[in-house]
């Protein structure tokens, strides 16, 4: 059963998508803590001393969400899935702006946690992972979204299933196959 807050968020998303600007102002307090949690998940994977703070990440992602008003929101989980994708883009754009893509440019490697992988993970940079996810999206968009929502967004299997409109079993299968695909792809990249 969906919670009252989830129903309220969905109603506000639909109103906002239909052009009701006041819905956006009512939506922010309802989603802010979850957006901060997502930002915390993202920032925990970044190098120590990162110049972008979780609050700034939330603010930048929210500004990009405001530009996405024309999106046909399917509900709360869809909203947070899009927010997770935008936070990933903000971090990649921030790293590019700081010039970290040139031969590693001093960017610290971001290891994929062994809890989400079937074997010990090599150290993987943000750009390597970003490119690998983009390549996976070309092969299988849904599997790439599953990784984005589960790994970056910290969403549960059930939340991810709801956002994608598939079963929990499908998410588990996609998650498992996507991890294997990423391991293979990232393992083949020259260091």
C-alpha positions, -999 to 999 in steps of 0.1 A, spaced: 0 0 0 13 34 -10 19 59 18 0 92 20 33 111 14 39 90 -18 4 97 -31 8 134 -23 42 136 -41 27 118 -71 -3 142 -72 21 172 -69 43 159 -97 13 155 -120 1 190 -111 36 204 -117 39 186 -150 6 201 -160 20 236 -154 10 244 -118 40 263 -105 27 263 -69 29 224 -70 66 227 -73 69 248 -42 47 223 -23 68 194 -36 102 206 -25 97 201 13 83 166 7 113 154 -14 141 175 1 152 150 27 152 121 2 172 142 -23 197 149 5 199 112 13 206 105 -24 232 132 -25 249 117 6 251 83 -12 267 100 -42 291 121 -21 302 91 0 317 76 -32 336 108 -41 372 116 -31 378 132 3 378 170 1 355 171 -29 346 208 -36 310 200 -42 290 195 -10 258 174 -7 236 206 -4 251 220 -36 245 187 -53 209 187 -43 205 224 -53 221 218 -88 200 186 -94 169 204 -83 176 233 -107 179 207 -135 147 191 -124 129 224 -127 140 224 -163 124 190 -167 89 202 -159 76 188 -192 85 152 -181 54 130 -177 60 120 -141 48 84 -133 51 89 -96 75 93 -67 99 65 -77 102 78 -112 110 113 -98 138 99 -76 151 78 -105 154 110 -126 169 128 -97 196 101 -93 204 103 -130 207 141 -127 230 139 -97 253 116 -116 254 141 -144 261 170 -120 291 151 -106 304 142 -140 300 178 -152 317 191 -121 346 167 -126 349 178 -162 349 214 -153 378 208 -129 397 191 -157 399 156 -142 393 137 -174 429 142 -188 448 110 -181 431 107 -147 440 144 -139 444 135 -102 409 122 -98 407 96 -72 395 62 -83 360 52 -72 359 15 -63 327 -3 -69 319 -19 -35 324 -56 -33 289 -60 -19 275 -52 -53 300 -72 -73 306 -109 -76 343 -105 -73 369 -80 -61 365 -48 -80 393 -29 -96 396 8 -88 374 25 -113 373 62 -120 341 82 -122 347 88 -159 353 52 -166 321 42 -148 301 70 -165 313 59 -200 306 23 -191 271 31 -180 265 51 -212 277 21 -232 255 -2 -213 225 22 -220 232 18 -257 230 -20 -253 202 -21 -227 188 12 -214 168 -5 -186 198 -23 -171 217 10 -171 188 27 -153 188 -1 -127 224 5 -120 219 42 -117 190 38 -94 204 10 -72 241 20 -70 240 58 -73 205 64 -61 205 39 -32 171 28 -42 157 -6 -31 148 -33 -55 111 -25 -50 116 13 -55 136 6 -87 109 -18 -99 82 8 -93 102 36 -110 108 14 -141 74 -3 -141 88 -38 -140 87 -66 -114 112 -69 -85 125 -102 -101 132 -83 -133 152 -57 -114 172 -84 -96 180 -101 -128 189 -68 -146 210 -58 -116 229 -91 -116 235 -90 -154 244 -53 -155 271 -58 -128 286 -86 -148 285 -65 -179 302 -36 -161 328 -58 -146 337 -72 -180 337 -38 -197 356 -20 -170 381 -48 -168 389 -44 -205 396 -7 -203 433 3 -206 446 18 -173 
